Amino acid sequence: MGYPDSELSLVITGDRGIRRVNREYLGKDRPTNVISFAMNEGEFGGVNPELLGDVIISADTTAREAEEGGLPFWHRLCFLVIHGVLHITGYDHERSGEAEARRMEAKERELFALLEDEALV
């Protein structure tokens, strides 16, 4: 992906924790599955280019989505990690239009397939 010496933080919390983050930073008073904060955005985005950002995942929502989709929890969790990492590395399915959403979905499938090939999911 082009970030060989970079780092990020990954937080796995419950619905209560992610709801608090969603409310305080995004103005949405509800739990969600994953929230990403890219460190390379904003006025001080270039201060530490090796620090990609933060990915926060709700294990509660992940478990519900896995059950609803008939998926193993681990598969859904890995997908959400991939999704969050793609967001902090510049992919955007929400604000950039349909073409970018398709590009992000293709990258998600590609990365998930790599994990499957390595028997990690």
PLY file of the C-alpha trace (Angstrom):
ply
format ascii 1.0
element vertex 121
property float x
property float y
property float z
element edge 120
property int vertex1
property int vertex2
end_header
0.00 0.00 0.00
3.01 2.27 0.01
3.48 2.83 3.75
6.24 0.37 4.73
7.56 2.20 7.80
4.30 3.70 9.00
2.29 3.01 12.09
-1.28 3.37 13.24
-3.25 2.75 16.36
-6.06 0.22 16.49
-8.60 0.40 19.29
-11.24 -2.24 19.80
-13.96 -1.05 22.14
-17.63 -1.65 22.78
-20.68 0.22 21.55
-20.58 2.61 24.50
-16.99 3.63 23.77
-17.42 4.09 20.03
-20.69 5.96 20.57
-18.82 8.43 22.79
-16.14 8.97 20.13
-18.78 9.27 17.40
-20.69 11.87 19.44
-17.69 13.91 20.57
-15.76 14.04 17.30
-18.35 13.47 14.56
-21.53 14.80 16.16
-23.42 11.51 15.76
-24.90 10.18 19.00
-24.98 6.48 18.10
-22.64 3.52 17.94
-21.12 2.53 14.61
-18.83 -0.25 13.42
-15.61 1.64 12.61
-14.28 5.20 12.84
-10.99 6.33 11.36
-8.98 9.46 12.02
-6.20 10.18 9.54
-3.21 12.01 10.98
-2.07 13.34 7.60
-5.06 15.68 7.29
-5.48 19.20 8.57
-3.10 21.99 9.44
-0.49 19.76 11.11
-0.91 16.73 8.85
2.73 16.68 7.78
4.28 16.79 11.27
4.85 13.03 11.46
4.22 11.42 8.05
4.96 7.93 9.38
1.96 8.13 11.74
-1.09 7.19 9.66
-3.80 7.65 12.26
-6.32 5.84 14.44
-8.82 3.09 13.66
-11.52 2.47 16.28
-13.79 -0.57 16.01
-16.79 -1.60 18.09
-16.60 -5.30 18.91
-20.30 -5.22 19.84
-21.38 -3.89 16.45
-18.90 -6.19 14.71
-20.45 -9.21 16.44
-23.99 -8.15 15.49
-23.02 -7.53 11.87
-21.20 -10.85 11.67
-24.21 -12.70 13.03
-26.63 -10.86 10.74
-24.42 -11.62 7.74
-23.76 -15.24 8.69
-20.03 -14.53 8.92
-17.42 -15.53 11.45
-16.66 -12.68 13.85
-12.99 -12.76 12.83
-13.87 -12.21 9.14
-16.01 -9.18 9.91
-13.38 -7.76 12.26
-10.63 -8.15 9.65
-12.80 -6.49 7.03
-13.43 -3.51 9.33
-9.70 -3.17 10.06
-9.04 -3.12 6.31
-11.84 -0.60 5.79
-10.49 1.68 8.52
-6.91 1.48 7.27
-8.02 2.33 3.75
-9.78 5.42 5.08
-6.65 6.68 6.83
-4.58 6.05 3.71
-6.79 8.22 1.52
-9.63 6.02 0.30
-13.09 7.51 0.68
-16.43 5.96 -0.23
-18.57 8.62 1.42
-17.57 11.96 -0.07
-15.75 11.19 -3.30
-18.44 9.73 -5.52
-19.36 6.36 -6.95
-16.07 5.72 -8.79
-14.03 6.17 -5.61
-16.46 3.96 -3.67
-15.96 1.19 -6.26
-12.18 1.66 -6.11
-12.25 1.33 -2.32
-14.48 -1.77 -2.47
-12.12 -3.38 -4.97
-9.14 -2.68 -2.70
-11.02 -4.11 0.29
-11.72 -7.32 -1.62
-8.10 -7.52 -2.79
-6.67 -7.12 0.72
-9.20 -9.48 2.29
-8.33 -12.11 -0.34
-4.64 -11.75 0.61
-5.54 -12.48 4.22
-7.57 -15.50 3.13
-4.68 -16.76 0.98
-2.42 -16.59 4.03
-5.07 -18.37 6.13
-5.30 -15.39 8.44
-9.09 -15.20 8.17
0 1
1 2
2 3
3 4
4 5
5 6
6 7
7 8
8 9
9 10
10 11
11 12
12 13
13 14
14 15
15 16
16 17
17 18
18 19
19 20
20 21
21 22
22 23
23 24
24 25
25 26
26 27
27 28
28 29
29 30
30 31
31 32
32 33
33 34
34 35
35 36
36 37
37 38
38 39
39 40
40 41
41 42
42 43
43 44
44 45
45 46
46 47
47 48
48 49
49 50
50 51
51 52
52 53
53 54
54 55
55 56
56 57
57 58
58 59
59 60
60 61
61 62
62 63
63 64
64 65
65 66
66 67
67 68
68 69
69 70
70 71
71 72
72 73
73 74
74 75
75 76
76 77
77 78
78 79
79 80
80 81
81 82
82 83
83 84
84 85
85 86
86 87
87 88
88 89
89 90
90 91
91 92
92 93
93 94
94 95
95 96
96 97
97 98
98 99
99 100
100 101
101 102
102 103
103 104
104 105
105 106
106 107
107 108
108 109
109 110
110 111
111 112
112 113
113 114
114 115
115 116
116 117
117 118
118 119
119 120
